Amino acid sequence: MTAELHVTVAGFVIAMVIAAAVGATIWWMLHPPTSYVQMLAKEAETELERLVGSIIVVFSQEIASQHMMALAAKLARGEKSDLHAIYVVEVPFTLPPDAEMPAEERIALDALAAAEAIAMKNGVNLRTDTIHARQTSQAVLDIAKQEKANLIILGSYREGKYTGAPLSRTIESIAANAKCDVLIGVEGKHGTILVDEVSETGSVSP
């Protein structure tokens, strides 16, 4: 009887060990260790949340951000960020700081109206402002600091005035001196992602 009882206890112990091993394997399969790639993805996601807390989209005579506005709106919508579009009218030193510049102000209104339309289409609230300043770069940096912006979005001309050098000095100055992240979008010569579709009549859709 004693020998039979000893065998039963030994079998029970072995069975428990096997069950524990199977259970541990199943738990590991259901809870795999975080891989390096998953850790990078999580860090990137966290960084994105921090990055787009407050977004400023900049427009000016030298900064064409129309093609970046849709991207800014999508970022703001996805992360529930504050979105602010500004048009900086650069006042030359030959004029007083508060000089009226109707032609430039009309261009600014058109650009900001288009930005509002894009924001509305994406279901995002947008604040807009036209700002008069001696220097576009300094005005942008001051507003970003004042609003504690997390991200400044800028567009840039690919060709034309800055042929061979798509980034103007204004954009370079903002990128170099901003206390937050700066996203610069340059339209590709043959790109289509940031370009409006052409209608059947051959004209560019509004």
FIZADO-716803 format. One record per atom (N, C-alpha, C): x, y negated, z negated; residue number from 1; residue in three letters. Coordinates in Angstrom, 3 decimals, padded with zeros to 6 digits. Example, Ala and Ser with C-alpha at 12.3 -4.5 7.8 and 13.67 -1.06 7.14 Angstrom:
BEGIN
013.190  005.690  -007.800  1  ala .
012.300  004.500  -007.800  1  ala .
013.200  003.300  -007.800  1  ala .
012.850  002.250  -007.080  2  ser .
013.670  001.060  -007.140  2  ser .
012.900  -000.030  -007.870  2  ser .
//
This chain:
BEGIN
000.828  001.208  000.000  1  met .
000.000  000.000  000.000  1  met .
000.859  -001.254  000.000  1  met .
001.935  -001.184  -000.801  2  thr .
002.816  -002.352  -000.901  2  thr .
003.460  -002.666  000.455  2  thr .
003.924  -001.604  001.152  3  ala .
004.551  -001.797  002.467  3  ala .
003.579  -002.397  003.461  3  ala .
002.331  -001.925  003.455  4  glu .
001.322  -002.455  004.374  4  glu .
001.049  -003.923  004.089  4  glu .
000.989  -004.295  002.800  5  leu .
000.752  -005.690  002.427  5  leu .
001.913  -006.567  002.886  5  leu .
003.127  -006.075  002.788  6  his .
004.319  -006.813  003.212  6  his .
004.299  -007.083  004.725  6  his .
003.917  -006.086  005.484  7  val .
003.830  -006.242  006.936  7  val .
002.762  -007.271  007.293  7  val .
001.624  -007.254  006.587  8  thr .
000.536  -008.197  006.861  8  thr .
000.975  -009.622  006.584  8  thr .
001.670  -009.856  005.511  9  val .
002.158  -011.197  005.186  9  val .
003.171  -011.666  006.228  9  val .
004.072  -010.781  006.616  10  ala .
005.066  -011.131  007.636  10  ala .
004.397  -011.487  008.960  10  ala .
003.376  -010.710  009.313  11  gly .
002.653  -010.999  010.551  11  gly .
001.950  -012.339  010.484  11  gly .
001.388  -012.607  009.296  12  phe .
000.692  -013.884  009.120  12  phe .
001.651  -015.057  009.283  12  phe .
002.851  -014.920  008.708  13  val .
003.856  -015.979  008.805  13  val .
004.267  -016.190  010.254  13  val .
004.493  -015.076  010.955  14  ile .
004.876  -015.181  012.374  14  ile .
003.775  -015.853  013.192  14  ile .
002.542  -015.478  012.903  15  ala .
001.405  -016.064  013.623  15  ala .
001.315  -017.566  013.378  15  ala .
001.565  -017.978  012.138  16  met .
001.520  -019.400  011.794  16  met .
002.620  -020.166  012.532  16  met .
003.806  -019.558  012.619  17  val .
004.920  -020.200  013.318  17  val .
004.582  -020.375  014.787  17  val .
004.015  -019.322  015.391  18  ile .
003.638  -019.398  016.812  18  ile .
002.561  -020.461  017.026  18  ile .
001.562  -020.471  016.120  19  ala .
000.477  -021.448  016.236  19  ala .
001.012  -022.872  016.109  19  ala .
001.940  -023.064  015.183  20  ala .
002.524  -024.390  015.005  20  ala .
003.298  -024.815  016.247  20  ala .
004.036  -023.867  016.831  21  ala .
004.811  -024.177  018.032  21  ala .
003.896  -024.536  019.201  21  ala .
002.804  -023.754  019.337  22  val .
001.842  -024.042  020.410  22  val .
001.193  -025.395  020.187  22  val .
000.815  -025.665  018.927  23  gly .
000.190  -026.945  018.597  23  gly .
001.116  -028.118  018.865  23  gly .
002.389  -027.939  018.500  24  ala .
003.357  -029.005  018.737  24  ala .
003.548  -029.256  020.226  24  ala .
003.542  -028.190  021.021  25  thr .
003.703  -028.328  022.472  25  thr .
002.518  -029.066  023.085  25  thr .
001.313  -028.676  022.629  26  ile .
000.108  -029.336  023.145  26  ile .
000.105  -030.817  022.768  26  ile .
000.477  -031.134  021.527  27  trp .
000.508  -032.535  021.081  27  trp .
001.512  -033.331  021.907  27  trp .
002.679  -032.718  022.192  28  trp .
003.697  -033.402  022.987  28  trp .
003.200  -033.670  024.402  28  trp .
002.436  -032.684  024.942  29  met .
001.901  -032.864  026.292  29  met .
000.875  -033.995  026.331  29  met .
000.094  -034.115  025.259  30  leu .
-000.920  -035.169  025.205  30  leu .
-000.327  -036.512  024.804  30  leu .
000.812  -036.523  024.169  31  his .
001.468  -037.752  023.727  31  his .
002.929  -037.747  024.183  31  his .
003.156  -037.819  025.487  32  pro .
004.536  -037.776  025.986  32  pro .
005.314  -038.993  025.515  32  pro .
006.618  -038.858  025.316  33  pro .
007.418  -039.999  024.880  33  pro .
007.425  -041.087  025.935  33  pro .
007.462  -042.330  025.483  34  thr .
007.467  -043.461  026.397  34  thr .
008.750  -043.460  027.213  34  thr .
008.597  -043.437  028.522  35  ser .
009.764  -043.416  029.392  35  ser .
010.344  -044.821  029.517  35  ser .
011.547  -044.897  030.050  36  tyr .
012.208  -046.181  030.248  36  tyr .
011.395  -047.060  031.196  36  tyr .
010.843  -046.436  032.237  37  val .
010.039  -047.181  033.211  37  val .
008.786  -047.743  032.554  37  val .
008.133  -046.926  031.701  38  gln .
006.944  -047.399  031.011  38  gln .
007.266  -048.551  030.074  38  gln .
008.422  -048.471  029.430  39  met .
008.845  -049.553  028.543  39  met .
009.062  -050.842  029.324  39  met .
009.680  -050.734  030.507  40  leu .
009.893  -051.913  031.340  40  leu .
008.563  -052.509  031.789  40  leu .
007.610  -051.639  032.164  41  ala .
006.297  -052.107  032.610  41  ala .
005.575  -052.830  031.478  41  ala .
005.660  -052.288  030.263  42  lys .
005.014  -052.909  029.114  42  lys .
005.635  -054.266  028.804  42  lys .
006.959  -054.334  028.885  43  glu .
007.646  -055.598  028.642  43  glu .
007.260  -056.639  029.689  43  glu .
007.144  -056.195  030.943  44  ala .
006.764  -057.108  032.019  44  ala .
005.347  -057.626  031.807  44  ala .
004.451  -056.748  031.361  45  glu .
003.073  -057.148  031.104  45  glu .
003.002  -058.171  029.973  45  glu .
003.771  -057.919  028.909  46  thr .
003.812  -058.853  027.785  46  thr .
004.383  -060.192  028.213  46  thr .
005.430  -060.148  029.043  47  glu .
006.052  -061.367  029.528  47  glu .
005.095  -062.158  030.400  47  glu .
004.288  -061.466  031.206  48  leu .
003.317  -062.146  032.058  48  leu .
002.284  -062.878  031.216  48  leu .
001.812  -062.229  030.143  49  glu .
000.841  -062.870  029.257  49  glu .
001.420  -064.146  028.663  49  glu .
002.700  -064.099  028.286  50  arg .
003.339  -065.279  027.726  50  arg .
003.580  -066.332  028.801  50  arg .
003.917  -065.852  029.987  51  leu .
004.313  -066.728  031.070  51  leu .
003.187  -067.626  031.553  51  leu .
001.982  -067.109  031.633  52  val .
000.900  -067.846  032.270  52  val .
-000.113  -068.380  031.264  52  val .
000.339  -068.757  030.094  53  gly .
-000.576  -069.339  029.108  53  gly .
-001.130  -070.669  029.571  53  gly .
-000.297  -071.484  030.176  54  ser .
-000.700  -072.787  030.694  54  ser .
000.055  -073.034  031.992  54  ser .
-000.692  -073.275  033.066  55  ile .
-000.085  -073.383  034.397  55  ile .
-000.313  -074.774  034.974  55  ile .
000.749  -075.351  035.531  56  ile .
000.652  -076.626  036.231  56  ile .
001.046  -076.396  037.692  56  ile .
000.159  -076.777  038.597  57  val .
000.446  -076.693  040.028  57  val .
000.724  -078.108  040.523  57  val .
001.860  -078.281  041.178  58  val .
002.318  -079.619  041.554  58  val .
002.157  -079.863  043.053  58  val .
001.620  -081.040  043.367  59  phe .
001.519  -081.502  044.753  59  phe .
002.176  -082.881  044.843  59  phe .
002.778  -083.154  045.970  60  ser .
003.302  -084.493  046.233  60  ser .
003.611  -084.575  047.722  60  ser .
004.140  -085.716  048.135  61  gln .
004.501  -085.865  049.547  61  gln .
005.562  -084.849  049.952  61  gln .
006.430  -084.469  049.020  62  glu .
007.514  -083.539  049.321  62  glu .
007.237  -082.123  048.838  62  glu .
006.140  -081.927  048.116  63  ile .
005.842  -080.606  047.571  63  ile .
004.483  -080.142  048.086  63  ile .
004.497  -079.203  049.003  64  ala .
003.267  -078.669  049.595  64  ala .
002.891  -077.377  048.883  64  ala .
001.934  -077.459  047.975  65  ser .
001.573  -076.295  047.151  65  ser .
000.231  -075.682  047.517  65  ser .
-000.335  -076.099  048.663  66  gln .
-001.640  -075.572  049.037  66  gln .
-001.638  -074.056  049.107  66  gln .
-000.579  -073.486  049.670  67  his .
-000.527  -072.038  049.844  67  his .
-000.294  -071.298  048.534  67  his .
000.098  -072.032  047.476  68  met .
000.331  -071.410  046.179  68  met .
-000.871  -071.540  045.246  68  met .
-001.827  -072.367  045.624  69  met .
-002.957  -072.631  044.748  69  met .
-003.803  -071.382  044.518  69  met .
-004.002  -070.583  045.574  70  ala .
-004.800  -069.363  045.431  70  ala .
-004.125  -068.393  044.462  70  ala .
-002.812  -068.287  044.559  71  leu .
-002.073  -067.424  043.640  71  leu .
-002.197  -067.925  042.214  71  leu .
-002.085  -069.239  042.032  72  ala .
-002.210  -069.824  040.697  72  ala .
-003.593  -069.550  040.110  72  ala .
-004.625  -069.668  040.945  73  ala .
-005.991  -069.426  040.474  73  ala .
-006.189  -067.979  040.059  73  ala .
-005.618  -067.058  040.831  74  lys .
-005.741  -065.637  040.497  74  lys .
-004.997  -065.321  039.195  74  lys .
-003.827  -065.908  038.995  75  leu .
-003.084  -065.717  037.751  75  leu .
-003.877  -066.262  036.573  75  leu .
-004.416  -067.458  036.742  76  ala .
-005.166  -068.088  035.657  76  ala .
-006.414  -067.290  035.315  76  ala .
-007.081  -066.772  036.339  77  arg .
-008.297  -065.987  036.094  77  arg .
-007.961  -064.688  035.381  77  arg .
-006.933  -064.007  035.814  78  gly .
-006.582  -062.722  035.220  78  gly .
-006.098  -062.833  033.793  78  gly .
-005.409  -063.932  033.468  79  glu .
-004.838  -064.081  032.134  79  glu .
-005.569  -065.120  031.299  79  glu .
-006.719  -065.625  031.826  80  lys .
-007.509  -066.638  031.100  80  lys .
-006.627  -067.821  030.701  80  lys .
-005.884  -068.335  031.666  81  ser .
-004.948  -069.423  031.409  81  ser .
-005.573  -070.779  031.725  81  ser .
-004.991  -071.827  031.139  82  asp .
-005.365  -073.188  031.493  82  asp .
-004.680  -073.537  032.804  82  asp .
-005.432  -074.147  033.728  83  leu .
-004.892  -074.475  035.048  83  leu .
-005.044  -075.966  035.297  83  leu .
-003.937  -076.601  035.639  84  his .
-003.916  -078.049  035.830  84  his .
-003.194  -078.360  037.133  84  his .
-003.873  -079.023  038.059  85  ala .
-003.257  -079.422  039.326  85  ala .
-002.998  -080.920  039.296  85  ala .
-001.780  -081.313  039.642  86  ile .
-001.444  -082.733  039.657  86  ile .
-000.863  -083.117  041.011  86  ile .
-001.178  -084.311  041.441  87  tyr .
-000.567  -084.871  042.644  87  tyr .
000.215  -086.100  042.207  87  tyr .
001.495  -086.094  042.464  88  val .
002.354  -087.210  042.066  88  val .
002.557  -088.143  043.256  88  val .
002.070  -089.377  043.103  89  val .
002.302  -090.416  044.106  89  val .
003.552  -091.171  043.685  89  val .
004.593  -091.061  044.477  90  glu .
005.858  -091.701  044.134  90  glu .
005.836  -093.165  044.566  90  glu .
005.969  -094.051  043.576  91  val .
005.930  -095.493  043.835  91  val .
007.351  -095.998  044.058  91  val .
007.644  -096.565  045.221  92  pro .
009.008  -097.058  045.479  92  pro .
009.360  -098.231  044.570  92  pro .
010.656  -098.410  044.337  93  phe .
011.110  -099.467  043.434  93  phe .
010.869  -100.860  043.999  93  phe .
010.520  -100.931  045.258  94  thr .
010.216  -102.232  045.860  94  thr .
008.821  -102.711  045.489  94  thr .
008.021  -101.848  044.885  95  leu .
006.664  -102.195  044.462  95  leu .
006.558  -102.125  042.949  95  leu .
005.610  -102.852  042.355  96  pro .
005.402  -102.744  040.908  96  pro .
004.901  -101.354  040.547  96  pro .
005.144  -100.889  039.307  97  pro .
004.764  -099.524  038.903  97  pro .
003.282  -099.215  039.086  97  pro .
002.427  -100.230  038.928  98  asp .
000.978  -100.005  039.033  98  asp .
000.423  -100.424  040.396  98  asp .
001.284  -100.497  041.389  99  ala .
000.847  -100.924  042.722  99  ala .
-000.164  -099.941  043.301  99  ala .
-001.140  -100.491  044.018  100  glu .
-002.124  -099.649  044.693  100  glu .
-001.517  -099.121  045.993  100  glu .
-001.723  -097.831  046.212  101  met .
-001.212  -097.188  047.426  101  met .
-002.352  -096.365  048.016  101  met .
-003.304  -097.027  048.646  102  pro .
-004.532  -096.368  049.107  102  pro .
-004.317  -095.188  050.040  102  pro .
-003.373  -095.293  050.959  103  ala .
-003.144  -094.188  051.902  103  ala .
-002.676  -092.949  051.162  103  ala .
-001.688  -093.095  050.265  104  glu .
-001.169  -091.969  049.496  104  glu .
-002.221  -091.408  048.543  104  glu .
-003.009  -092.315  047.944  105  glu .
-004.044  -091.865  047.003  105  glu .
-005.132  -091.073  047.720  105  glu .
-005.427  -091.442  048.955  106  arg .
-006.412  -090.697  049.729  106  arg .
-005.896  -089.288  050.030  106  arg .
-004.620  -089.185  050.370  107  ile .
-004.012  -087.864  050.601  107  ile .
-004.064  -087.033  049.325  107  ile .
-003.801  -087.683  048.194  108  ala .
-003.828  -086.985  046.902  108  ala .
-005.224  -086.454  046.598  108  ala .
-006.235  -087.264  046.843  109  leu .
-007.621  -086.837  046.594  109  leu .
-007.985  -085.642  047.460  109  leu .
-007.562  -085.660  048.716  110  asp .
-007.863  -084.543  049.621  110  asp .
-007.185  -083.259  049.133  110  asp .
-005.920  -083.380  048.727  111  ala .
-005.181  -082.202  048.262  111  ala .
-005.809  -081.624  046.997  111  ala .
-006.193  -082.483  046.067  112  leu .
-006.781  -082.013  044.810  112  leu .
-008.195  -081.476  045.021  112  leu .
-008.910  -082.049  045.990  113  ala .
-010.244  -081.532  046.304  113  ala .
-010.135  -080.108  046.862  113  ala .
-009.148  -079.871  047.701  114  ala .
-008.927  -078.524  048.229  114  ala .
-008.549  -077.567  047.106  114  ala .
-007.734  -078.051  046.160  115  ala .
-007.346  -077.223  045.012  115  ala .
-008.567  -076.866  044.168  115  ala .
-009.469  -077.813  043.974  116  glu .
-010.697  -077.560  043.213  116  glu .
-011.565  -076.520  043.907  116  glu .
-011.625  -076.589  045.231  117  ala .
-012.431  -075.624  045.985  117  ala .
-011.878  -074.210  045.817  117  ala .
-010.563  -074.079  045.842  118  ile .
-009.930  -072.767  045.660  118  ile .
-010.190  -072.245  044.253  118  ile .
-010.050  -073.132  043.257  119  ala .
-010.289  -072.729  041.870  119  ala .
-011.739  -072.295  041.666  119  ala .
-012.663  -073.049  042.247  120  met .
-014.086  -072.721  042.118  120  met .
-014.382  -071.367  042.764  120  met .
-013.776  -071.109  043.911  121  lys .
-013.984  -069.837  044.608  121  lys .
-013.514  -068.661  043.767  121  lys .
-012.490  -068.894  042.951  122  asn .
-011.942  -067.840  042.097  122  asn .
-012.529  -067.852  040.689  122  asn .
-013.495  -068.714  040.453  123  gly .
-014.145  -068.750  039.150  123  gly .
-013.250  -069.255  038.038  123  gly .
-012.402  -070.235  038.357  124  val .
-011.451  -070.760  037.374  124  val .
-011.700  -072.252  037.158  124  val .
-011.636  -072.687  035.903  125  asn .
-011.739  -074.105  035.601  125  asn .
-010.407  -074.792  035.905  125  asn .
-010.484  -075.942  036.534  126  leu .
-009.275  -076.647  036.948  126  leu .
-009.365  -078.119  036.566  126  leu .
-008.313  -078.611  035.955  127  arg .
-008.184  -080.041  035.694  127  arg .
-007.310  -080.637  036.785  127  arg .
-007.652  -081.820  037.258  128  thr .
-006.853  -082.456  038.303  128  thr .
-006.520  -083.890  037.890  128  thr .
-005.345  -084.333  038.300  129  asp .
-004.916  -085.703  038.006  129  asp .
-004.022  -086.211  039.121  129  asp .
-004.201  -087.490  039.445  130  thr .
-003.276  -088.175  040.347  130  thr .
-002.395  -089.064  039.484  130  thr .
-001.096  -088.913  039.637  131  ile .
-000.151  -089.612  038.775  131  ile .
000.767  -090.482  039.621  131  ile .
000.927  -091.733  039.200  132  his .
001.857  -092.637  039.856  132  his .
003.158  -092.656  039.061  132  his .
004.270  -092.477  039.746  133  ala .
005.557  -092.433  039.055  133  ala .
006.676  -092.855  039.999  133  ala .
007.760  -093.289  039.409  134  arg .
008.927  -093.656  040.207  134  arg .
009.615  -092.415  040.765  134  arg .
009.650  -091.369  039.948  135  gln .
010.313  -090.127  040.339  135  gln .
009.376  -088.958  040.132  135  gln .
009.141  -088.185  041.188  136  thr .
008.245  -087.036  041.087  136  thr .
008.763  -086.018  040.080  136  thr .
010.036  -085.709  040.166  137  ser .
010.594  -084.669  039.294  137  ser .
010.448  -085.028  037.824  137  ser .
010.747  -086.270  037.467  138  gln .
010.659  -086.675  036.065  138  gln .
009.214  -086.674  035.589  138  gln .
008.292  -087.081  036.465  139  ala .
006.874  -087.072  036.098  139  ala .
006.399  -085.656  035.797  139  ala .
006.803  -084.701  036.630  140  val .
006.414  -083.303  036.428  140  val .
007.001  -082.766  035.132  140  val .
008.266  -083.053  034.888  141  leu .
008.925  -082.577  033.672  141  leu .
008.273  -083.173  032.425  141  leu .
007.893  -084.442  032.503  142  asp .
007.254  -085.094  031.352  142  asp .
005.899  -084.464  031.055  142  asp .
005.112  -084.201  032.088  143  ile .
003.784  -083.608  031.888  143  ile .
003.908  -082.188  031.361  143  ile .
004.843  -081.429  031.917  144  ala .
005.041  -080.050  031.457  144  ala .
005.433  -080.027  029.981  144  ala .
006.266  -080.960  029.569  145  lys .
006.676  -081.041  028.165  145  lys .
005.516  -081.478  027.291  145  lys .
004.773  -082.471  027.763  146  gln .
003.634  -082.994  027.008  146  gln .
002.564  -081.920  026.786  146  gln .
002.312  -081.108  027.808  147  glu .
001.269  -080.091  027.723  147  glu .
001.792  -078.735  027.250  147  glu .
003.099  -078.657  026.989  148  lys .
003.720  -077.400  026.575  148  lys .
003.391  -076.289  027.577  148  lys .
003.592  -076.613  028.833  149  ala .
003.266  -075.672  029.911  149  ala .
004.155  -074.437  029.841  149  ala .
003.584  -073.312  030.224  150  asn .
004.340  -072.063  030.293  150  asn .
004.891  -071.802  031.689  150  asn .
004.246  -072.409  032.692  151  leu .
004.648  -072.140  034.072  151  leu .
004.340  -073.338  034.954  151  leu .
005.308  -073.712  035.784  152  ile .
005.121  -074.729  036.814  152  ile .
005.171  -074.031  038.162  152  ile .
004.153  -074.269  038.992  153  ile .
004.110  -073.654  040.319  153  ile .
004.305  -074.727  041.376  153  ile .
005.246  -074.469  042.266  154  leu .
005.579  -075.424  043.320  154  leu .
005.564  -074.729  044.675  154  leu .
005.115  -075.462  045.673  155  gly .
005.253  -074.983  047.038  155  gly .
006.403  -075.752  047.686  155  gly .
006.871  -075.300  048.828  156  ser .
007.978  -075.986  049.495  156  ser .
007.832  -075.874  050.998  156  ser .
008.252  -076.919  051.686  157  tyr .
008.246  -076.878  053.137  157  tyr .
009.338  -075.943  053.634  157  tyr .
008.988  -075.119  054.611  158  arg .
009.964  -074.196  055.188  158  arg .
010.843  -074.909  056.205  158  arg .
010.228  -075.759  056.987  159  glu .
010.954  -076.448  058.043  159  glu .
010.555  -077.914  058.045  159  glu .
011.069  -078.658  058.992  160  gly .
010.692  -080.055  059.107  160  gly .
011.739  -080.953  058.497  160  gly .
011.331  -081.707  057.488  161  lys .
012.223  -082.691  056.896  161  lys .
013.465  -082.056  056.294  161  lys .
013.297  -080.836  055.791  162  tyr .
014.418  -080.163  055.142  162  tyr .
014.839  -078.919  055.927  162  tyr .
014.960  -079.068  057.227  163  thr .
015.359  -077.954  058.074  163  thr .
016.672  -077.348  057.594  163  thr .
016.645  -076.032  057.395  164  gly .
017.848  -075.349  056.943  164  gly .
018.008  -075.343  055.440  164  gly .
017.209  -076.142  054.740  165  ala .
017.274  -076.194  053.274  165  ala .
015.853  -076.353  052.753  165  ala .
015.124  -075.241  052.582  166  pro .
013.708  -075.305  052.234  166  pro .
013.401  -075.965  050.896  166  pro .
014.368  -076.038  049.979  167  leu .
014.111  -076.661  048.685  167  leu .
014.633  -078.091  048.680  167  leu .
013.752  -079.038  048.415  168  ser .
014.169  -080.436  048.351  168  ser .
014.875  -080.706  047.027  168  ser .
015.491  -081.851  046.915  169  arg .
016.170  -082.234  045.671  169  arg .
015.176  -082.343  044.526  169  arg .
013.969  -082.780  044.834  170  thr .
012.941  -082.902  043.801  170  thr .
012.635  -081.543  043.189  170  thr .
012.441  -080.548  044.042  171  ile .
012.130  -079.200  043.553  171  ile .
013.319  -078.621  042.801  171  ile .
014.516  -078.835  043.321  172  glu .
015.707  -078.328  042.647  172  glu .
015.859  -078.959  041.270  172  glu .
015.544  -080.244  041.161  173  ser .
015.650  -080.938  039.880  173  ser .
014.646  -080.394  038.876  173  ser .
013.412  -080.127  039.331  174  ile .
012.388  -079.578  038.434  174  ile .
012.804  -078.191  037.957  174  ile .
013.258  -077.372  038.891  175  ala .
013.663  -076.000  038.537  175  ala .
014.847  -075.989  037.582  175  ala .
015.772  -076.935  037.763  176  ala .
016.986  -076.952  036.950  176  ala .
016.741  -077.491  035.544  176  ala .
015.752  -078.385  035.389  177  asn .
015.588  -079.072  034.114  177  asn .
014.317  -078.725  033.345  177  asn .
013.436  -077.932  033.933  178  ala .
012.197  -077.569  033.239  178  ala .
012.491  -076.709  032.015  178  ala .
011.728  -076.926  030.966  179  lys .
011.865  -076.134  029.737  179  lys .
010.955  -074.914  029.742  179  lys .
010.361  -074.639  030.893  180  cys .
009.509  -073.463  031.033  180  cys .
009.868  -072.776  032.346  180  cys .
009.168  -071.706  032.659  181  asp .
009.427  -070.993  033.907  181  asp .
008.890  -071.777  035.101  181  asp .
009.564  -071.641  036.233  182  val .
009.167  -072.327  037.466  182  val .
009.041  -071.303  038.581  182  val .
007.884  -071.306  039.243  183  leu .
007.646  -070.403  040.372  183  leu .
007.579  -071.235  041.639  183  leu .
008.473  -070.953  042.587  184  ile .
008.544  -071.709  043.835  184  ile .
008.143  -070.807  044.988  184  ile .
007.168  -071.220  045.744  185  gly .
006.696  -070.423  046.868  185  gly .
007.052  -071.082  048.188  185  gly .
007.788  -070.378  049.020  186  val .
008.178  -070.888  050.338  186  val .
007.463  -070.062  051.397  186  val .
006.701  -070.717  052.240  187  glu .
005.980  -070.000  053.286  187  glu .
006.956  -069.367  054.272  187  glu .
006.775  -068.071  054.513  188  gly .
007.618  -067.401  055.493  188  gly .
007.255  -067.832  056.897  188  gly .
008.239  -067.829  057.766  189  lys .
008.009  -068.281  059.145  189  lys .
006.973  -067.416  059.842  189  lys .
006.972  -066.119  059.536  190  his .
006.037  -065.205  060.192  190  his .
005.073  -064.581  059.179  190  his .
005.019  -065.140  057.977  191  gly .
004.167  -064.571  056.935  191  gly .
002.689  -064.830  057.185  191  gly .
001.856  -063.976  056.608  192  thr .
000.409  -064.138  056.772  192  thr .
-000.335  -064.118  055.450  192  thr .
000.308  -063.685  054.376  193  ile .
-000.397  -063.536  053.102  193  ile .
-000.911  -064.880  052.592  193  ile .
-000.101  -065.931  052.747  194  leu .
-000.461  -067.230  052.213  194  leu .
-001.011  -068.168  053.274  194  leu .
-001.370  -067.630  054.437  195  val .
-001.876  -068.451  055.535  195  val .
-003.356  -068.161  055.764  195  val .
-004.129  -069.221  056.013  196  asp .
-005.551  -069.032  056.282  196  asp .
-005.752  -068.228  057.558  196  asp .
-006.819  -067.436  057.561  197  glu .
-007.127  -066.642  058.749  197  glu .
-007.610  -067.549  059.882  197  glu .
-007.295  -067.153  061.084  198  val .
-007.737  -067.911  062.253  198  val .
-009.092  -067.404  062.704  198  val .
-010.011  -068.306  062.914  199  ser .
-011.366  -067.918  063.311  199  ser .
-011.377  -067.473  064.756  199  ser .
-012.499  -066.978  065.184  200  glu .
-012.628  -066.458  066.546  200  glu .
-012.436  -067.557  067.590  200  glu .
-012.723  -068.787  067.190  201  thr .
-012.590  -069.888  068.154  201  thr .
-011.146  -070.338  068.320  201  thr .
-010.277  -069.785  067.449  202  gly .
-008.865  -070.148  067.577  202  gly .
-008.449  -071.242  066.640  202  gly .
-009.395  -071.833  065.902  203  ser .
-009.043  -072.872  064.943  203  ser .
-008.823  -072.274  063.578  203  ser .
-008.018  -072.940  062.754  204  val .
-007.727  -072.431  061.437  204  val .
-008.927  -072.698  060.534  204  val .
-009.333  -071.652  059.817  205  ser .
-010.496  -071.792  058.945  205  ser .
-010.173  -072.717  057.796  205  ser .
-011.146  -073.520  057.299  206  pro .
-010.889  -074.487  056.230  206  pro .
-010.637  -073.774  054.920  206  pro .
//
